[in-house]
């Protein structure tokens, strides 16, 4: 489901008019209308407010019921602040803030360079997952996994 449909459904389930929803979110009725038609998407701060006001996760608001990962570095996108931004300042749901800002990649990297960068987090990963991969083991796993992500499939 698209964000526009989710916002429309959220408003209707709460018995609100576009004007009433706009008041709760400190925006104009026209802004709510544009969100619902897909003309625009709420900015990061407004998405945070919607999430808090209606007790709905950011992932659900963005139409991603499962935890997404950055399609460049594979970082889990758990919080709205983790997401990158499009050229219009809107949230980019595919890439993290470290990899993608203002509509473009923050660094020109090869997949091999991304693997080596990610290895800097190996101890943290092993601790969080209960694994004990060596750098050599992780290097192969990372290269295989990163190759499945959008950024690396188009190169």
GROMACS elastic network, one bead per residue, 0.5 to 0.9 nm:
[ bonds ]
;  ai    aj funct       b0    kb
    1     4     6  0.82563   500
    1     5     6  0.63430   500
    1     6     6  0.66412   500
    1    62     6  0.85341   500
    1    63     6  0.54159   500
    1    64     6  0.82953   500
    2     5     6  0.53217   500
    2     6     6  0.62795   500
    2     7     6  0.87443   500
    2    38     6  0.84057   500
    2    61     6  0.85564   500
    2    62     6  0.70823   500
    2    63     6  0.55951   500
    3     7     6  0.60907   500
    3     8     6  0.85550   500
    3    35     6  0.79128   500
    3    36     6  0.79810   500
    3    38     6  0.77341   500
    3    41     6  0.75431   500
    3    60     6  0.85601   500
    3    61     6  0.59340   500
    3    62     6  0.52079   500
    3    63     6  0.57715   500
    4     7     6  0.52965   500
    4     8     6  0.62732   500
    4     9     6  0.86479   500
    4    34     6  0.85192   500
    4    35     6  0.54863   500
    4    37     6  0.61375   500
    4    38     6  0.51845   500
    4    39     6  0.86115   500
    4    40     6  0.85582   500
    4    41     6  0.75941   500
    4    62     6  0.89785   500
    5     8     6  0.51036   500
    5     9     6  0.60441   500
    5    10     6  0.84261   500
    5    35     6  0.88374   500
    5    36     6  0.64005   500
    5    37     6  0.81736   500
    5    38     6  0.82990   500
    6     9     6  0.51277   500
    6    10     6  0.59663   500
    6    11     6  0.85838   500
    6    36     6  0.83073   500
    6    60     6  0.81094   500
    6    61     6  0.63462   500
    6    62     6  0.80121   500
    6    63     6  0.72310   500
    7    11     6  0.61248   500
    7    12     6  0.85759   500
    7    32     6  0.84832   500
    7    35     6  0.73471   500
    7    36     6  0.62691   500
    7    61     6  0.73186   500
    8    11     6  0.52415   500
    8    12     6  0.62201   500
    8    13     6  0.85772   500
    8    18     6  0.88651   500
    8    32     6  0.87525   500
    8    33     6  0.89274   500
    8    35     6  0.83209   500
    8    36     6  0.55466   500
    8    37     6  0.87755   500
    9    12     6  0.51497   500
    9    13     6  0.59433   500
    9    14     6  0.85035   500
   10    13     6  0.52197   500
   10    14     6  0.62964   500
   10    15     6  0.87589   500
   10    16     6  0.88563   500
   10    54     6  0.80554   500
   11    14     6  0.52841   500
   11    15     6  0.63827   500
   11    16     6  0.53770   500
   11    17     6  0.71142   500
   11    18     6  0.74272   500
   11    20     6  0.89977   500
   11    21     6  0.66985   500
   12    16     6  0.58186   500
   12    17     6  0.74822   500
   13    16     6  0.77510   500
   14    54     6  0.87340   500
   16    19     6  0.77839   500
   16    20     6  0.56088   500
   16    21     6  0.59278   500
   17    20     6  0.51112   500
   17    21     6  0.62211   500
   17    22     6  0.84756   500
   17    29     6  0.89187   500
   18    21     6  0.51668   500
   18    22     6  0.60485   500
   18    23     6  0.86886   500
   18    28     6  0.87773   500
   18    29     6  0.55570   500
   18    30     6  0.81870   500
   18    32     6  0.60539   500
   18    33     6  0.68127   500
   19    23     6  0.62877   500
   19    24     6  0.88189   500
   19    28     6  0.72908   500
   19    30     6  0.84179   500
   19    32     6  0.79238   500
   20    23     6  0.51254   500
   20    24     6  0.64228   500
   20    25     6  0.87718   500
   20    29     6  0.80154   500
   21    24     6  0.51690   500
   21    25     6  0.63099   500
   21    26     6  0.85422   500
   21    27     6  0.84735   500
   21    28     6  0.89903   500
   21    29     6  0.76955   500
   21    32     6  0.74437   500
   22    25     6  0.51600   500
   22    26     6  0.58240   500
   22    28     6  0.53445   500
   22    29     6  0.51964   500
   22    30     6  0.83783   500
   22    31     6  0.75926   500
   22    32     6  0.62222   500
   23    26     6  0.50796   500
   23    27     6  0.63968   500
   23    28     6  0.73526   500
   23    29     6  0.79866   500
   24    27     6  0.79990   500
   24    50     6  0.89435   500
   24    53     6  0.81043   500
   25    28     6  0.86230   500
   25    46     6  0.71698   500
   25    49     6  0.68883   500
   25    50     6  0.70201   500
   25    53     6  0.81939   500
   26    46     6  0.87976   500
   27    30     6  0.82649   500
   27    31     6  0.64358   500
   27    32     6  0.75544   500
   27    46     6  0.88066   500
   28    31     6  0.52102   500
   28    32     6  0.67611   500
   28    33     6  0.87918   500
   29    32     6  0.51847   500
   29    33     6  0.62360   500
   29    34     6  0.87309   500
   30    34     6  0.61443   500
   30    35     6  0.86141   500
   31    34     6  0.51118   500
   31    35     6  0.62557   500
   31    36     6  0.86710   500
   31    40     6  0.80065   500
   31    41     6  0.89557   500
   31    42     6  0.82494   500
   32    35     6  0.51073   500
   32    36     6  0.62210   500
   32    37     6  0.87170   500
   32    42     6  0.85751   500
   33    36     6  0.51303   500
   33    37     6  0.62463   500
   33    38     6  0.85806   500
   33    39     6  0.84570   500
   34    37     6  0.51919   500
   34    38     6  0.60519   500
   34    40     6  0.55810   500
   34    41     6  0.77923   500
   35    38     6  0.51322   500
   35    39     6  0.59831   500
   35    40     6  0.51233   500
   35    41     6  0.53299   500
   35    42     6  0.67531   500
   36    39     6  0.76193   500
   36    40     6  0.82962   500
   36    41     6  0.86265   500
   37    40     6  0.78882   500
   38    41     6  0.69058   500
   40    43     6  0.89888   500
   40    90     6  0.84804   500
   41    47     6  0.88525   500
   41    90     6  0.66296   500
   41    91     6  0.79118   500
   42    45     6  0.79834   500
   42    46     6  0.56789   500
   42    47     6  0.58860   500
   42    90     6  0.70972   500
   42    91     6  0.82018   500
   43    46     6  0.53470   500
   43    47     6  0.61572   500
   43    48     6  0.87333   500
   43    89     6  0.71166   500
   43    90     6  0.52948   500
   43    91     6  0.66706   500
   44    47     6  0.51247   500
   44    48     6  0.63118   500
   44    49     6  0.87432   500
   44    80     6  0.68075   500
   44    81     6  0.77441   500
   44    85     6  0.89686   500
   44    89     6  0.84153   500
   44    90     6  0.68517   500
   44    91     6  0.63223   500
   45    48     6  0.51145   500
   45    49     6  0.63289   500
   45    50     6  0.87418   500
   45    80     6  0.87830   500
   46    50     6  0.60873   500
   46    51     6  0.84461   500
   47    50     6  0.50389   500
   47    51     6  0.60281   500
   47    52     6  0.85633   500
   47    58     6  0.70804   500
   47    61     6  0.77749   500
   47    80     6  0.78080   500
   48    51     6  0.50767   500
   48    52     6  0.62142   500
   48    53     6  0.85084   500
   48    57     6  0.89611   500
   48    58     6  0.72802   500
   48    80     6  0.70673   500
   49    52     6  0.51198   500
   49    53     6  0.58197   500
   49    54     6  0.83502   500
   50    53     6  0.50595   500
   50    54     6  0.58534   500
   50    55     6  0.78309   500
   50    56     6  0.75639   500
   50    58     6  0.86351   500
   50    61     6  0.84848   500
   51    54     6  0.55908   500
   51    55     6  0.54422   500
   51    57     6  0.56646   500
   51    58     6  0.60201   500
   51    61     6  0.74683   500
   52    55     6  0.51555   500
   52    56     6  0.69013   500
   52    57     6  0.82108   500
   53    56     6  0.80690   500
   54    57     6  0.89426   500
   56    59     6  0.83560   500
   56    60     6  0.65489   500
   56    61     6  0.68857   500
   57    60     6  0.52172   500
   57    61     6  0.63800   500
   57    62     6  0.87418   500
   57    65     6  0.88532   500
   57    79     6  0.87624   500
   58    62     6  0.62083   500
   58    63     6  0.86581   500
   58    64     6  0.85186   500
   58    78     6  0.82715   500
   58    79     6  0.68977   500
   58    80     6  0.62876   500
   59    62     6  0.51432   500
   59    63     6  0.62786   500
   59    65     6  0.58696   500
   59    66     6  0.72204   500
   59    67     6  0.67883   500
   59    68     6  0.76975   500
   59    77     6  0.85335   500
   59    78     6  0.77734   500
   59    79     6  0.81373   500
   59    80     6  0.82928   500
   59    93     6  0.89926   500
   60    63     6  0.50305   500
   60    64     6  0.53981   500
   60    65     6  0.52030   500
   60    66     6  0.82685   500
   61    64     6  0.74634   500
   61    65     6  0.86845   500
   62    65     6  0.83607   500
   62    93     6  0.73002   500
   64    67     6  0.69514   500
   64    68     6  0.68797   500
   64    93     6  0.87898   500
   65    68     6  0.83865   500
   67    76     6  0.68603   500
   67    77     6  0.65822   500
   67    78     6  0.66115   500
   68    71     6  0.86763   500
   68    74     6  0.87778   500
   68    75     6  0.85790   500
   68    76     6  0.60644   500
   68    77     6  0.54646   500
   68    78     6  0.75557   500
   68    93     6  0.80887   500
   68    94     6  0.77726   500
   69    72     6  0.85054   500
   69    73     6  0.80563   500
   69    74     6  0.50589   500
   69    75     6  0.52853   500
   69    77     6  0.52269   500
   69    78     6  0.83950   500
   69    94     6  0.73700   500
   69    95     6  0.75355   500
   69    96     6  0.79607   500
   70    73     6  0.56655   500
   70    75     6  0.51708   500
   70    76     6  0.63811   500
   70    77     6  0.65100   500
   70    83     6  0.80793   500
   70    84     6  0.89280   500
   70    93     6  0.81954   500
   70    94     6  0.56765   500
   70    96     6  0.52430   500
   70    97     6  0.90000   500
   70    99     6  0.81385   500
   70   149     6  0.81352   500
   71    74     6  0.58704   500
   71    75     6  0.82317   500
   71    94     6  0.56116   500
   71    95     6  0.54426   500
   71    96     6  0.80010   500
   71   146     6  0.80691   500
   71   148     6  0.85962   500
   71   150     6  0.52552   500
   71   151     6  0.59234   500
   71   152     6  0.82481   500
   72    75     6  0.81940   500
   72    94     6  0.83155   500
   72    95     6  0.63749   500
   72    96     6  0.79290   500
   72    99     6  0.68128   500
   72   100     6  0.87557   500
   72   111     6  0.88468   500
   72   114     6  0.82368   500
   72   146     6  0.71866   500
   72   149     6  0.62778   500
   72   150     6  0.68729   500
   72   151     6  0.52313   500
   72   152     6  0.70730   500
   73    95     6  0.81990   500
   73    96     6  0.80626   500
   73    98     6  0.89356   500
   73    99     6  0.73834   500
   73   114     6  0.66613   500
   73   115     6  0.81897   500
   73   117     6  0.88856   500
   73   118     6  0.73157   500
   73   146     6  0.68916   500
   73   149     6  0.82450   500
   73   151     6  0.88199   500
   74    77     6  0.87133   500
   74    95     6  0.87037   500
   74    96     6  0.87022   500
   74   118     6  0.89051   500
   74   145     6  0.82756   500
   74   146     6  0.69342   500
   74   149     6  0.76599   500
   75    78     6  0.89909   500
   75    82     6  0.87689   500
   75    95     6  0.87226   500
   75    96     6  0.71501   500
   76    79     6  0.89412   500
   76    82     6  0.82005   500
   76    96     6  0.84139   500
   77    80     6  0.76105   500
   77    81     6  0.85166   500
   77    82     6  0.54418   500
   77    83     6  0.63545   500
   77    93     6  0.85585   500
   77    94     6  0.89134   500
   77    95     6  0.83147   500
   77    96     6  0.68067   500
   78    81     6  0.83753   500
   78    82     6  0.66131   500
   78    83     6  0.85334   500
   79    82     6  0.53620   500
   79    83     6  0.73896   500
   80    83     6  0.56726   500
   80    84     6  0.89314   500
   80    91     6  0.81730   500
   81    84     6  0.79700   500
   81    96     6  0.86440   500
   81    97     6  0.74471   500
   82    95     6  0.85927   500
   82    96     6  0.54645   500
   82    97     6  0.55902   500
   82    98     6  0.81082   500
   83    91     6  0.63813   500
   83    92     6  0.60721   500
   83    93     6  0.62076   500
   83    94     6  0.76243   500
   83    95     6  0.61189   500
   83    97     6  0.51029   500
   83    98     6  0.85030   500
   83   100     6  0.83033   500
   83   101     6  0.89881   500
   84    90     6  0.85914   500
   84    91     6  0.61498   500
   84    92     6  0.51131   500
   84    93     6  0.71790   500
   84    94     6  0.77350   500
   84    95     6  0.53994   500
   84    98     6  0.71564   500
   84    99     6  0.71399   500
   84   100     6  0.50011   500
   84   101     6  0.52938   500
   84   102     6  0.77455   500
   84   103     6  0.82668   500
   85    88     6  0.77914   500
   85    89     6  0.54944   500
   85    90     6  0.55022   500
   85    93     6  0.83197   500
   85    95     6  0.82037   500
   85    96     6  0.82466   500
   85    97     6  0.69299   500
   85   100     6  0.65194   500
   85   102     6  0.51616   500
   85   103     6  0.61339   500
   85   104     6  0.84886   500
   86    89     6  0.52238   500
   86    90     6  0.52481   500
   86    91     6  0.60807   500
   86    92     6  0.55026   500
   86   100     6  0.80280   500
   86   101     6  0.64961   500
   86   104     6  0.75308   500
   87    90     6  0.73274   500
   87   101     6  0.75940   500
   87   104     6  0.75923   500
   88    91     6  0.88561   500
   88   102     6  0.70195   500
   88   103     6  0.76590   500
   89    92     6  0.87532   500
   89   101     6  0.85276   500
   89   102     6  0.62492   500
   89   103     6  0.81579   500
   90   102     6  0.85569   500
   92    95     6  0.62371   500
   92    96     6  0.78942   500
   92    97     6  0.88070   500
   92   100     6  0.81533   500
   92   101     6  0.85671   500
   92   103     6  0.81545   500
   93    96     6  0.79555   500
   94   150     6  0.84508   500
   95    98     6  0.82177   500
   95    99     6  0.63641   500
   95   100     6  0.58295   500
   95   101     6  0.87552   500
   95   105     6  0.88481   500
   96    99     6  0.54351   500
   96   100     6  0.59684   500
   96   101     6  0.82742   500
   97   100     6  0.53860   500
   97   101     6  0.60480   500
   97   106     6  0.86694   500
   98   101     6  0.75549   500
   98   105     6  0.86081   500
   98   106     6  0.69688   500
   98   107     6  0.89450   500
   99   104     6  0.83466   500
   99   105     6  0.54875   500
   99   106     6  0.52860   500
   99   107     6  0.69086   500
  100   103     6  0.66257   500
  100   104     6  0.54381   500
  100   106     6  0.53612   500
  100   107     6  0.83440   500
  101   104     6  0.56637   500
  101   105     6  0.63963   500
  101   106     6  0.62829   500
  102   105     6  0.83945   500
  102   106     6  0.88971   500
  104   107     6  0.88100   500
  105   108     6  0.69589   500
  109   112     6  0.79382   500
  109   113     6  0.58505   500
  109   114     6  0.65175   500
  110   113     6  0.51608   500
  110   114     6  0.63734   500
  110   115     6  0.87245   500
  110   152     6  0.85121   500
  111   114     6  0.50034   500
  111   115     6  0.62089   500
  111   116     6  0.87380   500
  111   143     6  0.72289   500
  111   146     6  0.73035   500
  111   147     6  0.76472   500
  111   152     6  0.68033   500
  112   115     6  0.50787   500
  112   116     6  0.63814   500
  112   117     6  0.86745   500
  112   143     6  0.72552   500
  113   116     6  0.51410   500
  113   117     6  0.61518   500
  113   118     6  0.86326   500
  114   118     6  0.60942   500
  114   119     6  0.85938   500
  114   142     6  0.89501   500
  114   143     6  0.86771   500
  114   146     6  0.84038   500
  115   118     6  0.51694   500
  115   119     6  0.62884   500
  115   138     6  0.88576   500
  115   139     6  0.64329   500
  115   140     6  0.88220   500
  115   142     6  0.59872   500
  115   143     6  0.61682   500
  115   146     6  0.78084   500
  116   119     6  0.51238   500
  116   120     6  0.71144   500
  116   139     6  0.75008   500
  117   120     6  0.56557   500
  117   121     6  0.79604   500
  118   121     6  0.56262   500
  118   122     6  0.71221   500
  118   139     6  0.88916   500
  118   142     6  0.80080   500
  119   122     6  0.50196   500
  119   123     6  0.84196   500
  119   135     6  0.67966   500
  119   138     6  0.73639   500
  119   139     6  0.72045   500
  119   142     6  0.84733   500
  120   123     6  0.77370   500
  120   124     6  0.86959   500
  121   124     6  0.53385   500
  121   125     6  0.61070   500
  121   126     6  0.86534   500
  122   126     6  0.59975   500
  122   127     6  0.84941   500
  122   132     6  0.89674   500
  122   133     6  0.78177   500
  122   134     6  0.82837   500
  122   135     6  0.73822   500
  122   138     6  0.76682   500
  123   126     6  0.51463   500
  123   127     6  0.61422   500
  123   128     6  0.85838   500
  123   132     6  0.82600   500
  123   133     6  0.87118   500
  124   127     6  0.51822   500
  124   128     6  0.61457   500
  124   129     6  0.85864   500
  125   128     6  0.51428   500
  125   129     6  0.60006   500
  125   130     6  0.81742   500
  125   131     6  0.78224   500
  125   132     6  0.89691   500
  126   129     6  0.52399   500
  126   130     6  0.55470   500
  126   132     6  0.54342   500
  126   133     6  0.67265   500
  127   130     6  0.53052   500
  127   131     6  0.67045   500
  127   132     6  0.79165   500
  128   131     6  0.79040   500
  129   132     6  0.87319   500
  133   136     6  0.79176   500
  133   137     6  0.57521   500
  133   138     6  0.57788   500
  134   137     6  0.51806   500
  134   138     6  0.60760   500
  134   139     6  0.84393   500
  135   138     6  0.50933   500
  135   139     6  0.59053   500
  135   140     6  0.88301   500
  136   139     6  0.51168   500
  136   140     6  0.67359   500
  136   141     6  0.89361   500
  137   140     6  0.56428   500
  137   141     6  0.65362   500
  137   142     6  0.87478   500
  138   141     6  0.50105   500
  138   142     6  0.58383   500
  138   143     6  0.84363   500
  139   142     6  0.51976   500
  139   143     6  0.61789   500
  139   144     6  0.86840   500
  140   143     6  0.52835   500
  140   144     6  0.62987   500
  140   145     6  0.86407   500
  141   144     6  0.52748   500
  141   145     6  0.61258   500
  141   146     6  0.85287   500
  142   145     6  0.50511   500
  142   146     6  0.58041   500
  142   147     6  0.83057   500
  143   146     6  0.52717   500
  143   147     6  0.60980   500
  143   148     6  0.89761   500
  144   147     6  0.53717   500
  144   148     6  0.70636   500
  145   148     6  0.55024   500
  145   149     6  0.72489   500
  146   149     6  0.53345   500
  146   150     6  0.86421   500
  146   151     6  0.85740   500
  146   152     6  0.68632   500
  146   153     6  0.89321   500
  147   150     6  0.80768   500
  147   151     6  0.83477   500
  147   152     6  0.54406   500
  147   153     6  0.62982   500
  148   151     6  0.86642   500
  148   152     6  0.70402   500
  148   153     6  0.65236   500
  149   152     6  0.57391   500
  149   153     6  0.62996   500
  150   153     6  0.52178   500
  150   154     6  0.66646   500
  151   154     6  0.59631   500
  151   155     6  0.70268   500
  152   155     6  0.53683   500
